[in-house]
């Protein structure tokens, strides 16, 4: 038996029969994929602490026999279908908020063994969100890792639909005693035949999953997962990324090699399509150059540059939502800093920087508001359409104190930039599945900006 050091994933599970390797007595790589670690505890059926395998063998076989006698495929118990629906809704909501989920294909109308590539702890959550509720998917879990205390046992059984399997002897009998009745009762049992998370490629499939399916008379269904390694990298943190799932057709006369080939073919189909333009802009957004560009744009806009920093954020934050927060903070800080410099330049000096695309009426209105309210007048800026630089120039000419100006500018201008940046970052997260349309999005942003800008300037003439 080999074990992945960081996670304790099983690579090989043998029965207690002295290493018997006959078909039906050897299982390799079944216990993995989100439910890693060793296995102990009293199984089958139930692990100490009251976590049941979910399907009683005798009851399941009786229900399955009755269903076949009535000429219909076995179906999991109603309470298990409700639990599967709730898990599916929960994980779909999570995945919607982290970039979206696209699913193509469906499971057969009977119990089956699902074999999938494995590259992330997110794989199980994605499969529970993608696979049909009618099959109430279940996942084998390492008992001595995921079921060794009450909290892990609760999380694993409730959120991951997992059942315990021992690692140190008896693992195959656990799978047959627990997963076998589940399969015959119409459940889909998820197996990751690689035995551990891969490192950028699909590893060798072990034959245990196929043998489990054959011994229980159910089909093997290949499933490909794309994007989970980016969503939750190995030894990394959760980050926004779209996920795609392709469910293949049940395999005829399956073995480990044909199952792996089928998963690879599905994986090639579900690679996300992207825009080359977006990828280039995303690289810029993630770099120090992009951060400096946003800061310089925002700083100079507070002095003279005519284009709002929100325009830069509309491009960069949507192209690379992972960089959205730091770009937004950089823009807000630089804009307020530019306003402070403008205040100093216009205080008691004859400096008159060019301010293109502004009107005399804008300056007159800002001047009246500054004289009436002081630094508080900048609160009108986000809604008025008057550029921030106009308020900064008039505040300098009116001798507004620098400290008060920075405070009021942060609350008004800085708050607006942060709000817009957060919304744009969220848009970038939620639209990842449509990244191939990024060039069209740029055209839309450009046209909308020109139209809005023209409308605002025209209203202040």
BELZI-V819689 format. One record per helix or strand of 3 or more residues. SS is the DSSP state (helix for helix, strand for strand). FROM is the first residue (numbers start at 1). TO is the last residue. Records with the same first field share a line. If there is no record, write none. Layout:
SS = FROM-TO  FROM-TO
This chain:
strand = 12-14  26-28  101-104  112-116  138-142  162-165  188-191  219-226  243-250
helix = 57-69  78-97  123-130  133-135  143-146  150-159  171-184  208-215  228-231  256-269  276-286  288-301  309-319  321-346  360-384  388-397  402-430  432-459
